[in-house]
């Protein structure tokens, strides 16, 4: 039993492998008998569904309107999912968080520092952030067979700018890893860092 809940975030551009690694980490934690849950952003709530619907049309939103929708979705996700799970001393694995908003909307001209301040006023600070790094071209190659969605976020030049912001994040709890690594080996590294944090927090 942990003394308090833990928030572990996986970040990176589309195609970096975040969702796969989030699922693998959740599976490994549950095998240990750890109480763990997994969420994603955009969420499956009202505002998350609106984001996914609007993402089909690249001209449907200004960067400022995108930011408003992501903020509303995150506020709902924090209130309904993250805070209750953390309060119950669970490990929360989160596929995307406000670092993505900083990177994606920041690449469209909104001040990244402003976005960070807006989010950290209400969003729990993560205990561990894994940023999976992969080039924009390779990321697009990985997702080209998916359904035609999220066209707002799939231009190579844009994703290259997003990648630069992701690479700029620094902090004691921020770990940069290559998204090009074998998914099994990458999963082992993520699990190793997570276990170290669990031991520190017992």
BELSULPE-V54795 format. One record per residue. N is the residue number from 1. PHI is phi in degrees with one decimal (NA if undefined). Layout:
BEGIN
n:N phi:PHI
n:N phi:PHI
END
This chain:
BEGIN
n:1 phi:NA
n:2 phi:-79.4
n:3 phi:-68.1
n:4 phi:-152.1
n:5 phi:-68.4
n:6 phi:-129.7
n:7 phi:-116.0
n:8 phi:-117.4
n:9 phi:-114.7
n:10 phi:-113.3
n:11 phi:-131.1
n:12 phi:144.0
n:13 phi:-72.5
n:14 phi:-59.0
n:15 phi:92.8
n:16 phi:-75.6
n:17 phi:103.0
n:18 phi:-58.7
n:19 phi:-64.0
n:20 phi:-61.6
n:21 phi:-69.2
n:22 phi:-63.5
n:23 phi:-65.3
n:24 phi:-65.1
n:25 phi:-64.8
n:26 phi:-59.1
n:27 phi:-60.9
n:28 phi:-67.4
n:29 phi:-64.8
n:30 phi:-67.8
n:31 phi:-63.4
n:32 phi:-76.2
n:33 phi:88.5
n:34 phi:-80.8
n:35 phi:-77.8
n:36 phi:-136.9
n:37 phi:-135.0
n:38 phi:-131.3
n:39 phi:-130.3
n:40 phi:-141.5
n:41 phi:-129.2
n:42 phi:-57.1
n:43 phi:-78.8
n:44 phi:-93.3
n:45 phi:-81.5
n:46 phi:-55.0
n:47 phi:-75.6
n:48 phi:-63.0
n:49 phi:-65.2
n:50 phi:-65.9
n:51 phi:-60.7
n:52 phi:-65.0
n:53 phi:-67.8
n:54 phi:-69.6
n:55 phi:-65.9
n:56 phi:-69.5
n:57 phi:-120.1
n:58 phi:-57.6
n:59 phi:-97.3
n:60 phi:-79.3
n:61 phi:-137.6
n:62 phi:-81.1
n:63 phi:-55.5
n:64 phi:-67.2
n:65 phi:-68.0
n:66 phi:-57.7
n:67 phi:-59.5
n:68 phi:-60.2
n:69 phi:-63.9
n:70 phi:-64.6
n:71 phi:-65.4
n:72 phi:-63.4
n:73 phi:-63.7
n:74 phi:-67.8
n:75 phi:-58.3
n:76 phi:-67.0
n:77 phi:-65.0
n:78 phi:-62.0
n:79 phi:-68.8
n:80 phi:-86.5
n:81 phi:-118.6
n:82 phi:-66.8
n:83 phi:-62.1
n:84 phi:-60.8
n:85 phi:-66.9
n:86 phi:-66.5
n:87 phi:-62.1
n:88 phi:-86.4
n:89 phi:61.8
n:90 phi:-95.8
n:91 phi:-89.2
n:92 phi:-103.2
n:93 phi:-99.9
n:94 phi:-122.3
n:95 phi:-89.3
n:96 phi:82.2
n:97 phi:-155.5
n:98 phi:-72.3
n:99 phi:-64.0
n:100 phi:-65.6
n:101 phi:-63.8
n:102 phi:-59.0
n:103 phi:-71.9
n:104 phi:-75.1
n:105 phi:-75.7
n:106 phi:-63.1
n:107 phi:-72.5
n:108 phi:-102.7
n:109 phi:107.4
n:110 phi:-83.8
n:111 phi:-59.6
n:112 phi:-58.0
n:113 phi:-64.1
n:114 phi:-62.5
n:115 phi:-62.2
n:116 phi:-63.2
n:117 phi:-61.4
n:118 phi:-55.6
n:119 phi:-79.1
n:120 phi:-74.0
n:121 phi:-72.1
n:122 phi:-132.1
n:123 phi:-90.0
n:124 phi:-56.5
n:125 phi:-73.3
n:126 phi:-70.8
n:127 phi:-82.4
n:128 phi:-151.4
n:129 phi:-127.1
n:130 phi:-102.3
n:131 phi:-106.5
n:132 phi:-90.3
n:133 phi:-97.5
n:134 phi:-151.2
n:135 phi:-63.2
n:136 phi:-58.3
n:137 phi:-62.3
n:138 phi:-66.4
n:139 phi:-61.4
n:140 phi:-65.8
n:141 phi:-61.1
n:142 phi:-68.4
n:143 phi:-103.1
n:144 phi:-65.5
n:145 phi:-91.2
n:146 phi:-73.4
n:147 phi:-59.3
n:148 phi:-73.6
n:149 phi:-142.2
n:150 phi:52.5
n:151 phi:-66.5
n:152 phi:-61.8
n:153 phi:-117.7
n:154 phi:-115.1
n:155 phi:-83.4
n:156 phi:-62.0
n:157 phi:-64.0
n:158 phi:-67.5
n:159 phi:-64.1
n:160 phi:-64.2
n:161 phi:-67.3
n:162 phi:-60.4
n:163 phi:-58.7
n:164 phi:-61.5
n:165 phi:-68.6
n:166 phi:-57.0
n:167 phi:-68.5
n:168 phi:-81.8
n:169 phi:-68.7
n:170 phi:-135.9
n:171 phi:165.4
n:172 phi:-59.2
n:173 phi:-101.9
n:174 phi:-107.3
n:175 phi:-120.7
n:176 phi:-95.0
n:177 phi:-132.8
n:178 phi:-79.3
n:179 phi:-76.8
n:180 phi:-86.4
n:181 phi:-68.8
n:182 phi:-50.4
n:183 phi:-62.8
n:184 phi:-68.5
n:185 phi:-67.1
n:186 phi:-64.2
n:187 phi:-61.1
n:188 phi:-62.0
n:189 phi:-64.7
n:190 phi:-61.8
n:191 phi:-66.2
n:192 phi:-61.6
n:193 phi:-63.2
n:194 phi:-65.7
n:195 phi:-62.5
n:196 phi:-61.0
n:197 phi:-67.6
n:198 phi:-58.4
n:199 phi:-62.9
n:200 phi:-67.6
n:201 phi:-98.3
n:202 phi:-72.5
END
